[in-house]
Every structure is written in C-alpha cells, then in structure tokens.
Amino acid sequence: SFFGHDSNYLSAIVGVSQKILNDINSIASADILKIKIPYLIPSPKIKAKYKKNKFRIAYSGRFENQQKNIKDVIHTFAFITKSLDNVSCHLYGSGSQLNYILDYVKSNSLETKIIYEGKFKSEELQKELVKNNVITLFSDYEGIPIAILEAMAVGVVPVCKYIESGLPEIIKDGETGYLLKNYQKDYLKIIKNISSNGDLWRKLSINAI
C-alpha cells in the first residue's frame, strides 16, 4: 500500500497545498518523503479592468453538484443578477449539469445575465478570465484550484466559499479576495459593495496579483 508500511513502490509524495500535505503526513509511512510543490501560473501583462456598469462574475470549472455545488452557484448567480442591474455572470467549463444550467437560465429569462461562454483549453482560459472582475467557487473541498490562481494572476478578485484546504493559502480574506463562511448570507453584500466601489475593487485586484 502506498500509505502503509511498504514503501517499495513509492519514494515520495507531493501535495499541492499544506492541508493536503498534513493529511498525507498523518497516514503515510515515515520513510516516505513528503513535500509541497504549488502550481506555477503565468502572469501576463494584460489585467482585469473595472467598469461599474458592466461588472462581471465568473465561474470556471466542472458543472457538477458533487464537490462543486454548481446548482448553488447558478441559483446564487440568478439572485445576484436580479438584485444588481450592473452585474452579469459568465460560465466557463463543462459537466453533467450543463443542460440543467441552460434550461434554468432560459426558464428564468436570464439569457442576457447568466451566459455560458463555453469550454476553453488551459492556455486560452486566462485570456477569457481577464474579462471578468470576480471569480467564484462554492466547492466543498479543493487542493489549490488552478482557475482561481489563473484569475488572480490577472487581477480577478476571488469571492469564494470558505474551506479548510487550499483556498486559505492563496486568498487573504479582505485583502486579496473574500472567503465566506456563510456564503448564502454574505455573497450579495460583498458583490454589491465591490461592484459599486471601484477603489475597493482595484485595491483587491492589485493585491490578488
């Protein structure tokens, strides 16, 4: 077993976050090397820009309920766009819930407010994410989400559900973005605040890079 006493088949284990590394240390045998190696993300010159009347929120990832809570994302986006006229939401990715998303958007007449942008290759995605102001993730667990890193590298501000693994290592709450322990209660308040306050958004954006 990789995590038992027999280490004949394994000399080292790599974790991408400190939480994952701690979990590995708790179950792996002592003679196996454990190290943390974070992802490296390119930081292009182009950066996100603030437009008060066209404030964009992105979700990038798998369209799944397990782990990703995609229905929570879509329902929250619907509530946000109905509450704030200047906000639109943009979806990047694919998954088993795509048809549900498209049907939900159409049945609620939200085609101009919640927009499915498509699935992009990794080398193209960052060029799409930079068009947004905020990126959102409501996952129950993660390592280090690459989409969040790619977005932050171009100044897109993360507003995410708080989880123990990964996100607290890259997002400083209130400085480089927001980690919400009660996202269903606090998400609207945060988005309303930063979408109407260009100075605050720019500060968070610069810190995120």
HELIX and SHEET records of a PDB file:
HELIX    1   1 GLN A   18  ILE A   27  1                                  10    
HELIX    2   2 ILE A   70  SER A   83  1                                  14    
HELIX    3   3 LEU A   98  SER A  107  1                                  10    
HELIX    4   4 SER A  122  LEU A  129  1                                   8    
HELIX    5   5 ILE A  146  ALA A  153  1                                   8    
HELIX    6   6 LEU A  167  ILE A  170  1                                   4    
HELIX    7   7 TYR A  183  SER A  196  1                                  14    
HELIX    8   8 GLY A  198  ALA A  208  1                                  11    
SHEET    1   A 2 ALA A  12  GLY A  15  0                                        
SHEET    2   A 2 LEU A  33  LYS A  36  1                                        
SHEET    1   B 6 ILE A 114  GLY A 118  0                                        
SHEET    2   B 6 VAL A  87  SER A  94  1                                        
SHEET    3   B 6 PHE A  55  ARG A  62  1                                        
SHEET    4   B 6 VAL A 134  LEU A 137  1                                        
SHEET    5   B 6 VAL A 157  LYS A 161  1                                        
SHEET    6   B 6 TYR A 178  LEU A 180  1                                        
END                                                                             
